[in-house]
Amino acid sequence: MAYWLTCDGVPALLSQLGASHEEFTHQQLDDLPNTPTTRYIRDVLVAAAVLPPRDDRLEALPRWADALLAHAPLPQRKFLTPFTHWYLLHRIRRAHRHRPLRASTQHQMRSRLRRALELLDWLDEHGISLGELTQPELETWLEEGPEKRREVRAFVVWARDRGLAGELVVPRAPVAAPSVFSTDEDQAEQLHRCLGDDALPLDVRTAGALTLLFGLQHTRLLELTVHDVIDDDTVVALNLNGHRLPLPPEVAQLVRALRDQRQKRWHLDQTASTTPWLFPGQEPARPLGTTYLYLKLRRHGIAPLASRNSARLALATDLPASVLADFTGTSISNSTRWTGYAKRDWLDYIASRVDP
């Protein structure tokens, strides 16, 4: 808290807010530039129960969408405003009532709206109305652009279901198979460094070991709090979506050390944070960014993507999809794809389950 009070802009902003005789609201801060100073003051007010908690990533989406649509022609806005607010945002809010919005979901929503704008721009250029768009014309537009144009599927389905477009079909974008892997020797060498090199930062060693052994996605790692470390003094496990992931002793030692370190830091940061992140960012109320963690691992000689892919493939060779999903905290569809990559015959596993 003392550090942030010395930063440029913090005292002035506090004075500005204090001089107002109005009740504090999130909207007051939303009207200010989105800077680290503004975010920190919001976090302090939330931690002090002056403002109610909210999902800032989710709440930022309507403002971003309105700013984008403000530059679109009026006829396009007549389609895209209800598509954005009554379809995209409504579905996201319903799915994230009890869990924070992930950056990947935020990016997907933004991409879907941008693709819809691109399609409507193309229709205007060619003098075609949305209701007159044919399947061959839609396929022409899809083939002329990058693969991400298939994300217009959400808009096409929405328009078709409301009678605004014909019986149009946009194929789902195929999920690319992983192509970057580490050799067994590289995997073992990187894991050895994570477990034994005290010169590496503790968060790098811990995140690296969990990636190399379990193929955990960074978005999942960065959702962990100190409370997700289950420690009964004999076995240490991680809570992943309600499932316990037991840790080998050397990895458990790293996780314990990181938890203890983060707990001490959080006790100092409680004035601005209500969540004791296991991988906190520079701003106390937020975890590290996924890109920052990715680059930090690479800077210290850990290959995040190749390591994760190799670990996930090794696990998929030995585990069925349902167990792999629980074990790594990933979705069943993602785990099913990985077991398909491993091309394992599960008859022996089924036999072992029914054997007395």
C-alpha positions in Angstrom: 0.0 0.0 0.0 2.8 2.4 0.9 4.5 1.8 -2.4 1.4 2.5 -4.4 0.7 5.7 -2.5 4.1 7.1 -3.8 3.3 6.3 -7.4 2.5 9.1 -9.8 -1.2 9.9 -10.0 -2.4 7.9 -7.0 -2.6 10.7 -4.4 -4.2 13.0 -7.0 -6.8 10.4 -7.9 -7.6 9.7 -4.3 -8.0 13.4 -3.6 -10.3 13.8 -6.7 -12.5 10.9 -5.5 -12.4 12.1 -1.9 -13.5 15.6 -2.9 -16.6 14.3 -4.5 -19.6 14.0 -2.1 -21.2 11.3 -4.2 -21.2 7.7 -3.2 -18.4 5.7 -4.8 -19.4 3.6 -7.8 -17.6 1.4 -10.3 -19.0 3.7 -13.0 -16.9 6.6 -11.6 -13.8 4.6 -12.2 -15.0 3.3 -15.5 -15.2 6.9 -16.7 -11.5 7.4 -16.0 -8.6 6.1 -18.2 -7.9 2.4 -17.6 -4.4 2.7 -16.0 -2.6 0.7 -13.3 -3.4 3.6 -10.9 -7.2 3.4 -11.6 -7.2 -0.4 -11.3 -5.3 -0.3 -8.0 -7.7 2.3 -6.5 -10.6 0.1 -7.6 -9.0 -3.0 -6.0 -8.4 -1.1 -2.7 -12.1 0.0 -2.6 -13.3 -3.5 -3.4 -11.0 -5.0 -0.7 -12.3 -2.4 1.8 -15.9 -3.3 0.9 -16.5 0.3 -0.3 -17.3 -1.1 -3.8 -18.9 -4.5 -4.5 -16.7 -7.2 -6.1 -17.0 -7.7 -9.9 -15.4 -9.4 -12.8 -13.5 -6.6 -14.5 -12.7 -8.6 -17.5 -16.4 -9.4 -18.0 -17.6 -5.9 -17.3 -15.1 -4.4 -19.8 -16.6 -6.3 -22.7 -19.8 -4.2 -23.1 -17.8 -1.0 -23.1 -15.3 -2.4 -25.6 -18.1 -3.6 -27.9 -20.0 -0.3 -27.8 -16.9 1.6 -28.6 -16.2 -0.7 -31.6 -19.8 -0.5 -32.9 -19.9 3.3 -32.5 -17.8 3.4 -35.7 -20.0 1.0 -37.7 -22.8 2.2 -40.1 -26.2 2.4 -38.6 -27.7 -0.5 -40.7 -24.9 -2.8 -39.3 -25.5 -1.6 -35.8 -29.1 -2.7 -36.0 -27.9 -6.3 -36.5 -24.8 -6.2 -34.3 -26.1 -4.4 -31.2 -28.7 -7.1 -30.3 -26.2 -9.9 -31.5 -23.6 -8.5 -29.1 -25.7 -7.7 -26.0 -28.6 -10.2 -26.2 -26.6 -13.2 -27.6 -22.8 -13.0 -27.0 -22.8 -11.2 -23.7 -25.9 -12.9 -22.4 -24.4 -16.3 -23.0 -21.1 -15.3 -21.4 -22.8 -13.9 -18.3 -24.9 -17.0 -17.9 -21.9 -19.3 -18.2 -19.7 -17.2 -15.8 -22.1 -16.6 -13.0 -19.9 -18.4 -10.5 -16.4 -18.2 -12.1 -14.3 -15.4 -13.5 -14.1 -14.9 -17.2 -10.9 -16.3 -18.8 -8.8 -14.2 -21.2 -9.4 -16.8 -23.9 -13.2 -16.4 -23.7 -12.8 -12.6 -23.8 -10.6 -12.9 -26.9 -13.1 -15.3 -28.6 -16.1 -13.0 -28.0 -14.1 -10.0 -29.5 -13.1 -12.1 -32.5 -16.7 -13.2 -33.1 -17.9 -9.6 -33.2 -15.0 -8.5 -35.4 -15.7 -11.3 -37.9 -19.4 -10.3 -38.0 -18.3 -6.8 -38.8 -16.0 -8.0 -41.6 -18.8 -10.0 -43.2 -21.2 -7.1 -43.1 -18.6 -4.8 -44.6 -18.0 -7.3 -47.4 -21.7 -7.6 -48.1 -22.0 -3.8 -48.3 -19.1 -3.7 -50.7 -20.8 -6.2 -53.0 -24.3 -4.7 -52.6 -25.7 -7.9 -51.0 -28.1 -7.7 -48.1 -27.8 -10.2 -45.2 -31.1 -11.8 -46.1 -30.0 -12.3 -49.7 -26.6 -13.9 -48.8 -26.3 -17.4 -50.4 -24.2 -20.3 -49.3 -21.8 -20.1 -52.3 -21.3 -16.4 -51.6 -20.6 -17.1 -47.9 -18.1 -19.8 -48.8 -16.4 -17.4 -51.2 -15.9 -14.9 -48.3 -14.7 -17.6 -46.0 -12.1 -19.0 -48.5 -10.8 -15.5 -49.4 -9.7 -14.8 -45.9 -7.8 -16.5 -43.0 -9.0 -19.5 -41.0 -10.3 -17.2 -38.2 -13.2 -16.1 -40.5 -15.0 -19.2 -39.5 -15.6 -17.6 -36.1 -18.4 -15.7 -38.0 -20.4 -18.9 -37.4 -21.9 -17.5 -34.2 -23.3 -14.5 -36.0 -24.6 -16.6 -38.9 -26.4 -19.0 -36.6 -27.9 -16.1 -34.6 -29.1 -14.4 -37.8 -30.4 -17.7 -39.3 -32.4 -18.6 -36.2 -34.1 -15.2 -36.2 -35.0 -15.3 -39.9 -32.5 -12.5 -40.8 -30.5 -14.8 -43.0 -31.2 -18.0 -45.1 -30.2 -21.5 -44.3 -26.5 -20.8 -44.2 -23.9 -23.1 -42.7 -20.4 -22.2 -41.5 -18.2 -25.3 -40.8 -16.6 -25.3 -37.4 -12.9 -24.4 -37.5 -10.9 -27.6 -37.2 -8.7 -27.9 -34.1 -5.1 -28.1 -35.2 -3.2 -31.1 -33.9 -0.1 -30.2 -31.7 3.1 -30.0 -33.7 5.7 -28.8 -31.2 7.2 -31.3 -28.8 10.3 -31.8 -26.7 12.5 -34.8 -26.8 12.6 -37.0 -23.7 16.2 -35.8 -23.1 15.1 -32.1 -23.2 12.1 -32.8 -21.0 14.2 -34.6 -18.4 16.9 -31.8 -18.4 14.4 -29.0 -18.0 12.6 -30.9 -15.2 15.9 -31.5 -13.4 16.7 -27.8 -13.5 13.2 -26.9 -12.2 13.6 -29.3 -9.3 17.2 -28.6 -8.4 18.4 -25.2 -9.7 18.1 -22.7 -6.8 19.3 -20.0 -9.1 15.9 -20.1 -10.9 13.1 -18.0 -9.5 10.7 -20.0 -7.4 7.7 -19.3 -9.5 9.6 -20.4 -12.7 10.6 -23.6 -11.0 7.1 -24.4 -9.8 5.3 -23.5 -13.0 7.9 -25.2 -15.1 7.7 -28.4 -13.1 3.9 -28.5 -13.2 4.0 -27.9 -17.0 6.6 -30.5 -17.6 5.0 -33.2 -15.5 1.3 -32.7 -16.0 0.9 -30.5 -19.1 -1.2 -28.0 -17.2 -2.3 -25.0 -19.2 -1.0 -21.6 -18.0 -4.5 -20.2 -17.8 -5.3 -23.0 -15.3 -2.1 -22.5 -13.3 -2.8 -18.8 -13.0 -6.2 -19.4 -11.5 -4.7 -21.2 -8.5 -4.7 -19.6 -5.1 -2.9 -20.6 -2.0 -6.1 -22.2 -0.8 -5.9 -24.6 -3.8 -2.8 -26.2 -2.2 -4.1 -29.1 -0.1 -1.4 -30.0 2.4 -2.0 -32.5 5.2 1.7 -32.6 6.1 2.2 -36.0 4.4 0.7 -35.5 0.9 0.5 -32.2 -1.1 -2.2 -32.0 -3.8 -3.6 -29.2 -6.0 -7.3 -28.6 -6.3 -8.2 -28.5 -10.0 -11.9 -27.9 -10.6 -12.7 -29.9 -7.5 -10.4 -32.8 -8.3 -7.2 -33.5 -6.3 -3.9 -33.7 -8.2 -1.4 -35.5 -5.9 2.1 -34.1 -6.3 5.4 -36.0 -6.2 7.6 -35.1 -3.2 10.0 -32.9 -4.9 7.3 -30.9 -6.7 5.3 -30.8 -3.5 8.3 -29.1 -1.9 8.3 -26.4 -4.5 4.6 -25.8 -4.3 4.8 -25.6 -0.5 7.6 -23.1 -0.7 5.7 -21.0 -3.2 2.5 -21.1 -1.2 4.3 -19.9 2.0 6.0 -17.2 0.0 2.8 -16.0 -1.5 0.9 -16.1 1.8 3.4 -13.7 3.3 3.1 -11.4 0.4 -0.7 -11.5 0.5 -0.7 -10.5 4.2 1.0 -7.3 3.0 -1.3 -6.9 0.0 -4.7 -7.5 1.7 -5.5 -3.8 1.5 -5.8 -4.2 -2.3 -6.6 -7.8 -2.8 -9.2 -10.3 -1.7 -7.6 -13.2 -3.5 -4.3 -14.8 -2.4 -3.0 -15.8 -5.9 -0.4 -18.6 -6.1 1.1 -16.7 -9.0 0.3 -13.0 -8.3 1.0 -10.3 -10.8 2.5 -6.8 -10.2 -1.0 -5.5 -9.3 -1.9 -7.4 -6.1 -5.5 -8.2 -7.0 -4.6 -9.9 -10.3 -2.5 -13.0 -11.2 0.4 -13.0 -13.6 -0.6 -12.6 -17.2 -0.4 -15.8 -19.3 1.9 -14.1 -21.9 4.2 -12.8 -19.2 4.5 -16.3 -17.6 5.1 -17.8 -21.0 7.9 -15.4 -21.8 9.4 -15.7 -18.3 9.7 -19.5 -18.6 11.3 -19.1 -22.0 13.7 -16.6 -20.7 14.9 -19.1 -18.2 15.3 -22.0 -20.7 11.9 -23.7 -20.3 10.0 -24.4 -23.5 6.4 -24.0 -22.3 4.4 -25.1 -25.4 6.7 -28.1 -26.3 6.9 -29.1 -22.7 3.2 -29.0 -22.2 2.5 -30.9 -25.4 5.0 -33.7 -24.5 3.6 -34.1 -21.0 0.0 -34.1 -22.2 0.8 -36.7 -24.8 2.6 -39.0 -22.3 -0.3 -38.8 -20.0 -2.8 -39.4 -22.8 -0.9 -42.6 -23.6 -1.6 -44.0 -20.2 -4.9 -42.5 -19.1 -8.4 -42.5 -20.6 -10.0 -39.2 -21.5 -12.2 -39.0 -18.4 -9.3 -39.6 -16.0 -7.0 -37.2 -18.0 -9.6 -34.5 -17.7 -9.8 -34.8 -14.0 -6.1 -35.2 -13.6 -5.2 -32.1 -15.5 -8.2 -29.9 -14.9 -9.0 -29.7 -18.6 -12.2 -30.3 -20.5 -13.4 -33.8 -21.6 -13.4 -32.7 -25.3 -9.8 -31.5 -25.0 -8.8 -34.7 -23.2 -10.5 -36.9 -25.8 -8.5 -35.2 -28.6 -5.3 -36.0 -26.8 -6.2 -39.6 -26.3 -6.9 -39.7 -30.0 -3.5 -38.3 -30.7 -1.9 -41.0 -28.5 -3.9 -43.6 -30.5 -4.2 -46.0 -27.6 -6.4 -49.0 -27.5 -8.3 -48.9 -24.2 -9.5 -52.5 -24.1 -6.8 -53.3 -21.6 -7.9 -50.5 -19.3 -11.6 -51.5 -19.5 -10.6 -55.1 -18.7 -8.7 -54.0 -15.7 -11.7 -52.1 -14.4 -14.0 -55.1 -14.6 -11.5 -57.6 -13.3 -12.2 -58.5 -9.6 
